[in-house]
Amino acid sequence: MSKTKGLNCRSRYRIMSGDLIALGPGKVDLLESIDQEGSISQAARQSHLSYRRAWDMVDTMNRCFKKPLVISATGGKGGGGAELTPLGKKVITIYREMESKASQATQQEWNSLKKYLTL
């Protein structure tokens, strides 16, 4: 096994809107979970977050963007639910592309740096 096999380098962006984190790695992960689960509470469980924390993250994202990223329906007899808006889906794609491009752009430096790291 290669000595550097367990090492990795990840680019992580935090998009700020004033003092608020409009978008970051945890928020994008949460958006992906909401898209998969169709529910903020289910996405919160999957992401190991409290419902309150997940709701606050969604609320912050929705306030920071010109249009909401997530729309939700109140629970009740028919159940609630949440779904991403087209903008929410687009934001995920753009963010993941930024991460990918950053990784590609820094690959040479990463290859040089990991020679000095221990596993």
N, C-alpha and C positions, 0 to 999 in steps of 0.2 A: 504494500500500500504506500502511496506517495505521502511524504511528510506534510505536504500542503493540502491534501485532499479535504481535511476538515475546516480549512480556512475559507472565508468568503468576504466579499466586500459588497455592501449594498448602499446605493444612493437613496437618501430619504429627504424629501422636500417638505417644508412647512410653508404654506402660503398664508401670509398674514394680511389681515384687513384691520388696520389700526393695531390695537392690542389683542385682537382676537385671532385665533388660528382658524382661518376659513377652511383650510384643507390640509391634511397631513396623512401620514401612513395609517394611523389608527382610524381616522375618519373614512379613508378610502376602503379599508378593510371592512368597516361597518356598512358602508354603502353596498359593497359586494354581498355581504351577508343578508342585508335587507332584500336585495334583488333576488337572492337565492331562496330565502325563507318566506318572503311576503309579509313579514311582521317585524316590528321593532323589538318586541319582547323576545321573540325567537332568535333574532339576530343578536340581541344583547347576550342571551345565554350562550350562543355559539361563540361569541367573541369574549366571553368571560367578563362581561360588564354588568353593572346593575342596570335595571331598566331606566332609572333616573339618569344615570350617566349617559346611556345611549340616547335618550330623549334630548338631553341637553346638547349633545354633539350634533344631532339632527337639527335642532332648533338654531344652533350657531351657524351651521352650514346654510340653512335656508335663509337666515337673515343676511349672510355675507354675500350671497349671490343675487343677481338681478331677478332671477326666477327661482322658485323652490327646486331642490334636488330630490326631495322626498315628499310624497303626499300620503296622508294616513286617514283612515276611517275609524271613527270611534267604535269601540267594542260594543257588545250587547248581544241580543238574541241571535243575530246573524253573524256575530263575530266581527272583529275589526279587521285590521290589516294595514299594510303599508306597501307602497310601490315607488320605484324610482320614476322620475319624470324623464323625458327624453334628454333634458339637460343633465340630469343626474348620471345617466348612462354615458353621456358624452364626456363628462368630467372624469369619470373613472378611466376611460380610454386615453384621454389626454394625459392624465397623471401617470399612468403606467408607461406610456410612451416616453414621458420625460425621464422616468427612472431608467428605462432601457437605454435611451440615448446617453444619459450620464454615465452609465456603466460602460458602454462601448467607448466613450470618449476618454475614460480614465483607465482603460485596460492596461496600457503600457506601464503607467505608474503603479498600478496594483501588482502587476507581475514583478516589478522591481521591489516593491515594499514587502511582499509576502515572503521573500527570501530571508528577511530579518526577524520574522515572527516564529514563535514556538507554538507547537500544537497543544 
